[in-house]
Amino acid sequence: LRFLASQSLTTASRYNLRVTTSLFDLYKIGVGPSSSHTMGPMRAACRFARELGLHGLLERVNRVHVELFGSLALTGMGHATDRAVQLGLAGNEPAGIDPALIESTVAAIRSSKHMKLAGTWSIGFDEARDLIFRREQMYPPGASMQHPNGVRFTAEDATGAAIAQRTFFSIGGGFIVEDGAELQGEKAAAAVPFPFHTAAELLATAQANELSISQLMLENECALTAIDSKRSPVEEVREGIDRIWQTMQSCIERGIATEGILPGGLNVRRRAHRLAERLREKEASGLRGDPLAPLDWVTVYAMAVNEENAAGGRVVTAPTNGAAGVVPAVALYYSRFASEADHEGILRFFLTSAAIGILYKENASISGAEVGCQGEVGVACSMAAGGLTAALGGSNGQIEHAAEIAMEHNLGMTCDPIGGLVQIPCIERNAMGAAKAVHASRIALSESEEHKVSLDQVIRTMYLTGLDMQSRYKETSLAGLALNIIEC
């Protein structure tokens, strides 16, 4: 273990820099079913297409050849990577595209075998020829970086000669990095008043400045927002969080209201609507004696979000699409069932949960293809536990403890989606993660003494566990439930 700890590199050191990630990097509005396999490739394709125009190359392009590697190739069909790439090349971003127009847009490209590159320049695009799944190759040949979510774009002129080639990696949560480029947040670099790179630094800085974690995060977010804003940074940050929260609540509402079968071929029936109806019937009949009934609603909220995600609907990465149900389910649990719940508590929830997410993002990974589902639902559970503890008035130490407890009991969780679809076990796994987050918060809030395992230690353990995990169990659908369900 000591050898592994000395030899293994964290995400930040592997990319040879330390970054300050924003709350709005972690919580991104987009579409399902996957942040790493849908949102990331769409953003990479869109950037490639638009920058062809910026470099004066767009009108020389006759075709674009796309190659997918590793996990993107192995589970890309189930995760809609094929659709995402085509939508991105046509100039669409996950945050802006109307989910209702996705099917018709892709169908038009497929039937005509043409697309408007970057939304303006007409090129030929035959999916069978121009979009290749390199299932036998884990990494793009010649790439300096090694991550199992690689995609390479090659623009060709009328003679078939390559005029531009770029390789990107989708590293989880919708984040992308170009091969050979530095990883950075979505916002421009700026000096923040209270930088931190570990949980120990976060706690020490907050204590030294007599700040809660949420207050510290608000100061940092205001510094990041002030770069390109002419408005009050505090007002803009608060409104940005409100917009994220409203999008999450709308997603829950749509998920509860919608019935039917999820797309993809597994014929998974949506359950959130039926479960919610049963709970409402119990409440209407006056059967309120079950003290765990609020946890039934947590289950409904989480499943509603991930059923929407599986259907390609509008969701918020939290920190990924595959784990998008945990944070909103716990936030709505607080809003609906905590007697002291108010709007300020929601703001504390999101600011604090983002601080915890940053620690995982910068010191480990939030990519299921890199470290398994412990890096997705496990991280979301840790974020939600810390956020709930802050919303309920917990101390900084209790927040750190809750986040640690939550991850400690998600260590080693594999990512083995059946059929490469974000449905089984992903939907129920979000419900379980949300319930764990509530329990972790309750344990931490009832403790006052120091605990033995720190959040930094559990983050390090999660990352090393992910490195030890065989690639078959990391979003490749080559083992676990993805394999054994076929044998049954």
Secondary structure, DSSP 8 states (H G I E B T S, - for coil): -HHHHHH---HHHHTTS-----HHHHS-EEESS-IIIIIHHHHHHHHHHHHHHHTT-GGG-SEEEEEEEHHHHHHTTTTTHHHHHHHHHTT--TTTS-GGGHHHHHHHHHHHTEEEETTTEEEE--HHHHEEEETT-SS-TT-SS--S-EEEEEEE-TTS-EEEEEEEEEEETTEEEETTS----SS-----SS--SSHHHHHHHHHHTT--HHHHHHHHHHHHHGGG-SS-HHHHHHHHHHHHHHHHHHHHHHHHH--SB-SSSS--B--HHHHHHHHHHHHHTT----TTHHHHHHHHHHHHHHHHHHTT-EEE-SS-STTTTHHHHHHHHHHHH-TT--HHHHHHHHHHHHHHHHHHHHHS---HHHH-GGGTHHHHHHHHHHHHHHHTT--HHHHHHHHHHHHHTTTT--B--GGG-S-TTHHHHHHHHHHHHHHHHHHHHT--S--SS-HHHHHHHHHHHHHHS-GGGBSSSSSTHHHHHHH-
